[in-house]
Amino acid sequence: MNEQESVALAQFCADQYYVFDARAWHRRSKYDCNASTVAAMYLSMTSWYGHEDELERIAADARALHASGEEFRRAAQTSHFDPGLFSSMVRSEIAARQAGRPLSAKAAHENRPAAP
């Protein structure tokens, strides 16, 4: 997943945080090579995003993935999914929206601290 795709996915997830629609996740996974399914699986395991049951169903419904940690690891590797970066991007987008500021996930990506 390239940077542009990551930003678009983070923005989609921030949108879904407020107005969740399982059908939108299913539609998106058809054209993003299951990146949104990996995101759904990851977000279902967080304590901060919400919609855990719906996200688990989305991940379980995907033909290419199963709900096991090993399947998540493999899917994340093949899509080059970085959970820490993704979490930061989605959280930043949600926080900006809550504060009424139009911060894009791209800005959160660009402003993250450098790796040690």
Secondary structure, DSSP 4 states (H G I P E B T S, - for coil): --HHHHHHHHHHHHHHHHS--HHHHHHHHHHTTTHHHHHHHHHHT-SSS--HHHHHHHHHH-TT--SSHHHHHHHHHHTT--HHHHHHHHHHHHHHHHHT----HHHHHHTSPPP-
